[in-house]
Amino acid sequence: MMNNRWVTFVCFISLTLLSGCASASTKSNLKQINNLVKDQTGVSDFNQLSEADTKRETQSILQESLTVDSAVRIAILNNPSIKAAMSGLGISQADMIQAGLLHNPKLSGFIRKSNEADSKTNTEFEVKQDIMDLLFWPLRKRLADTQFKQAQYELAKNIVGFIEKVRIGFYTWQASSHVLSMRQEHFKAEETALELADRQKQAGNINDLDMEQQKGIYYQAKIDLQRSKFEANVAVQQLRNLLGLTNSELEWLSQESLPDLPSEELSLNELEEKAISNRIDLAMKRQEIKAFEQSLTMARLGVIPSVEGGFNWEKESSGEKLKGPAFETQVPVFDRKQADRLRAQSQIEAGKKQLEALEAQVRLEVRLAYNQLTSDKAMVETYTKAIPVRQEILKQTLSHYNYMLKGVYDLLRAKQEEINTERDYIMALRDYWIARTELEHATGVTLPMEHEHHHGGT
């Protein structure tokens, strides 16, 4: 009988030690986050490299023209906030492991001796384990897994939001760079025109009004160039910060034009349903409700909060040995988990209502983003038609000017209006790509990228 008890005790200790060795694989957790982010953005591979490998891969990417995808890759490799967020997952993983461990057994005992002469020692040892902890261990482990899943969703949500910022920053930089290049060419042309006008004035071929008008156009072009330089510098600094690059690496940034308008037939109802299925914040709320339901189950079953059972061994001073089972329990007279049950029930009810409100908010976000995208697309298409018209007006005005049917001011105004239309087209195209990025974020899916439109501007 004694041997059987010791076998049971050894098995119990083995179970305790084995449970302490249980831990989730970090590589597996990162893979799950990769899958979540890939479903939302089409971007994957968040494995953190060494500092040397990160620098080597970053320089390799920057050898080619910078694209929105390569910008996101550089940002993931270099941005400190992403590295901190990835490291923070280990904290949540540690909490999950801790919650999945059994409580340590309690070992107590004493050795006593009487103050009488020739008295013998009285020895007693006792080991006890919380039996309710053993019974609730699977429930606590499931709850810890659910809470860790919430942490994974939270990290994935932060990464998705970061990718959205990088893409918006990239499109803003592209547009500002394109406008700056256009303004620089325009300023050079106006600078040359002013020099020509000055020579014509000295030769008596133009009057004072024409000369002053040319000066006005020149200084406006200079003001526009200065403003564009400032906007481009702000955009490149913001993108540099997102990409985690240093100032010395900015020279590697290529300047590509914004991509053309893609062809797309998007259904609003379909996008709303995809958002309800795919949005990470909705998945987080569902996980939270699941955790509350598991907590309620534990509160209902845990009326008796603690029952400790074990084995007691004692050697009396007379030499007699006593041994047998030992137990200790709390009597649920006052605390019967009433507060825990009420709290969990209230959290479940509140969570379900919050989920309904969040679903309504998600649908609204999708509708607003869809309407913005549709409006921006229509604006781009309008500018695509307006640019050739402005170019033709400039061409005809130049022809009339050569035949002295139009004055220099008419010609300059036609040129300025053409430039303004091209600038507005670039801004509209930038707004479209930003709106598209925001719609993808609101929907939780990657939209198709087939191109069919080509603009007529520079």
WOJODA-V505508 format. One record per backbone hydrogen bond with DSSP energy under -1.0 kcal/mol. CO is the residue of the C=O (numbers start at 1). NH is the residue of the N-H. E is the energy in kcal/mol with one decimal. If there is no record, write none. Layout:
BEGIN
CO|NH|E / CO|NH|E
END
This chain:
BEGIN
1|5|-1.8 / 2|6|-2.1 / 3|7|-2.3 / 4|8|-2.5 / 5|9|-2.6 / 6|10|-2.7 / 7|11|-2.6 / 8|12|-2.3 / 9|13|-2.4 / 10|14|-2.4 / 11|15|-2.5 / 12|16|-2.1 / 13|17|-2.4 / 14|18|-2.7 / 15|19|-2.3 / 16|20|-1.3 / 18|21|-1.0 / 25|29|-2.1 / 26|30|-2.4 / 27|31|-1.8 / 28|32|-1.9 / 29|33|-1.9 / 30|34|-2.6 / 31|35|-2.2 / 32|36|-2.1 / 33|37|-2.7 / 34|38|-2.7 / 35|39|-2.1 / 36|40|-1.3 / 37|41|-2.9 / 38|42|-2.0 / 50|54|-2.8 / 51|55|-2.2 / 52|56|-2.2 / 53|57|-2.6 / 54|58|-2.5 / 55|59|-2.4 / 56|60|-1.8 / 57|61|-2.3 / 58|62|-2.2 / 61|64|-1.4 / 67|71|-2.4 / 68|72|-1.8 / 69|73|-2.1 / 70|74|-2.3 / 71|75|-2.4 / 72|76|-2.3 / 73|77|-1.9 / 74|78|-2.2 / 75|79|-2.8 / 79|83|-1.7 / 80|84|-2.6 / 81|85|-2.1 / 82|86|-2.5 / 83|87|-2.2 / 84|88|-2.0 / 87|90|-1.5 / 88|92|-1.2 / 89|93|-2.3 / 90|94|-2.2 / 91|95|-2.0 / 92|96|-2.0 / 93|97|-2.4 / 94|98|-2.6 / 95|99|-2.3 / 96|100|-1.3 / 98|101|-1.3 / 106|128|-2.7 / 108|126|-3.1 / 110|124|-2.4 / 112|122|-4.1 / 116|119|-1.3 / 122|112|-3.6 / 123|315|-3.8 / 124|110|-2.5 / 125|313|-3.2 / 126|108|-3.3 / 127|311|-2.3 / 128|106|-3.4 / 129|309|-2.8 / 130|134|-1.2 / 131|135|-2.1 / 132|136|-2.6 / 136|140|-3.1 / 137|141|-2.4 / 138|142|-2.2 / 139|143|-2.4 / 140|144|-2.4 / 141|145|-2.3 / 142|146|-2.2 / 143|147|-2.4 / 144|148|-2.3 / 145|149|-2.1 / 146|150|-1.6 / 147|151|-1.6 / 148|152|-2.1 / 149|153|-2.4 / 150|154|-2.5 / 151|155|-2.3 / 152|156|-2.7 / 153|157|-2.8 / 154|158|-2.1 / 155|159|-2.3 / 156|160|-2.6 / 157|161|-2.4 / 158|162|-2.0 / 159|163|-2.6 / 160|164|-1.9 / 161|165|-1.8 / 162|166|-2.3 / 163|167|-2.4 / 164|168|-2.4 / 165|169|-2.7 / 166|170|-2.4 / 167|171|-2.5 / 168|172|-2.3 / 169|173|-2.1 / 170|174|-2.7 / 171|175|-2.4 / 172|176|-2.4 / 173|177|-2.5 / 174|178|-2.3 / 175|179|-2.7 / 176|180|-2.3 / 177|181|-2.3 / 178|182|-2.1 / 179|183|-2.7 / 180|184|-2.5 / 181|185|-1.8 / 182|186|-2.2 / 183|187|-2.7 / 184|188|-2.1 / 185|189|-2.0 / 186|190|-2.4 / 187|191|-2.5 / 188|192|-2.2 / 189|193|-2.3 / 190|194|-2.2 / 191|195|-1.8 / 192|196|-2.2 / 193|197|-2.6 / 194|198|-2.2 / 195|199|-1.8 / 196|200|-2.4 / 197|201|-2.4 / 198|202|-2.0 / 199|203|-1.6 / 200|205|-2.9 / 207|211|-1.8 / 208|212|-2.5 / 209|213|-2.4 / 210|214|-2.0 / 211|215|-2.0 / 212|216|-2.5 / 213|217|-2.2 / 214|218|-2.3 / 215|219|-2.7 / 216|220|-1.9 / 217|221|-2.2 / 218|222|-2.0 / 219|223|-2.5 / 220|224|-2.7 / 221|225|-2.0 / 222|226|-2.5 / 223|227|-2.4 / 224|228|-2.2 / 225|229|-2.4 / 226|230|-2.0 / 227|231|-2.5 / 228|232|-2.6 / 229|233|-2.2 / 230|234|-2.4 / 231|235|-2.3 / 232|236|-2.4 / 233|237|-2.1 / 234|238|-2.4 / 235|239|-2.3 / 236|240|-2.5 / 237|241|-2.1 / 238|242|-2.0 / 239|243|-2.6 / 240|245|-2.1 / 246|249|-1.4 / 247|250|-1.4 / 249|252|-1.4 / 250|253|-2.0 / 261|452|-1.3 / 261|453|-1.6 / 267|271|-2.3 / 268|272|-2.4 / 269|273|-2.1 / 270|274|-2.2 / 271|275|-2.2 / 272|276|-2.1 / 273|277|-1.7 / 274|278|-2.7 / 275|279|-2.5 / 279|283|-1.7 / 280|284|-2.6 / 281|285|-1.8 / 282|286|-2.2 / 283|287|-2.2 / 284|288|-2.1 / 285|289|-2.2 / 286|290|-2.1 / 287|291|-2.2 / 288|292|-2.0 / 289|293|-2.3 / 290|294|-2.0 / 291|295|-2.1 / 292|296|-2.2 / 293|297|-1.9 / 294|298|-1.9 / 295|299|-2.2 / 296|300|-2.3 / 297|301|-2.0 / 298|302|-1.7 / 306|330|-1.9 / 307|131|-3.4 / 308|328|-2.4 / 309|129|-2.9 / 310|326|-1.8 / 311|127|-2.3 / 312|324|-2.1 / 313|125|-3.2 / 314|322|-3.9 / 315|123|-2.3 / 316|319|-1.8 / 320|316|-3.5 / 322|314|-3.6 / 324|312|-3.1 / 326|310|-2.5 / 328|308|-3.9 / 331|333|-2.7 / 337|341|-2.3 / 338|342|-2.5 / 339|343|-2.7 / 340|344|-2.5 / 341|345|-2.7 / 342|346|-2.5 / 343|347|-2.5 / 344|348|-2.3 / 345|349|-2.4 / 346|350|-2.7 / 347|351|-2.6 / 348|352|-2.2 / 349|353|-1.8 / 350|354|-2.6 / 351|355|-2.2 / 352|356|-2.0 / 353|357|-2.4 / 354|358|-2.6 / 355|359|-2.5 / 356|360|-2.0 / 357|361|-2.2 / 358|362|-2.6 / 359|363|-2.3 / 360|364|-2.1 / 361|365|-2.6 / 362|366|-2.4 / 363|367|-2.4 / 364|368|-2.8 / 365|369|-2.5 / 366|370|-2.7 / 367|371|-2.6 / 368|372|-2.3 / 369|373|-2.4 / 370|374|-2.6 / 371|375|-2.4 / 372|376|-2.7 / 373|377|-2.5 / 374|378|-2.1 / 375|379|-1.9 / 376|380|-2.4 / 377|381|-2.4 / 378|382|-1.9 / 379|383|-2.3 / 380|384|-2.3 / 381|385|-1.2 / 382|386|-1.9 / 383|387|-2.4 / 386|390|-2.4 / 387|391|-2.4 / 388|392|-2.2 / 389|393|-2.5 / 390|394|-2.3 / 391|395|-2.2 / 392|396|-2.8 / 393|397|-2.7 / 394|398|-2.5 / 395|399|-1.8 / 396|400|-2.5 / 397|401|-2.5 / 398|402|-2.2 / 399|403|-1.2 / 400|405|-3.7 / 401|404|-1.8 / 407|411|-1.7 / 408|412|-2.7 / 409|413|-2.6 / 410|414|-2.0 / 411|415|-2.1 / 412|416|-2.6 / 413|417|-2.4 / 414|418|-1.7 / 415|419|-2.3 / 416|420|-2.6 / 417|421|-2.0 / 418|422|-2.2 / 419|423|-2.6 / 420|424|-2.7 / 421|425|-2.0 / 422|426|-2.1 / 423|427|-2.2 / 424|428|-2.4 / 425|429|-2.6 / 426|430|-2.4 / 427|431|-2.6 / 428|432|-2.0 / 429|433|-2.1 / 430|434|-2.2 / 431|435|-2.6 / 432|436|-2.5 / 433|437|-2.0 / 434|438|-2.3 / 435|439|-2.2 / 436|440|-2.3 / 437|441|-2.1 / 438|442|-2.4 / 439|443|-2.2 / 440|444|-2.7 / 450|263|-3.6
END
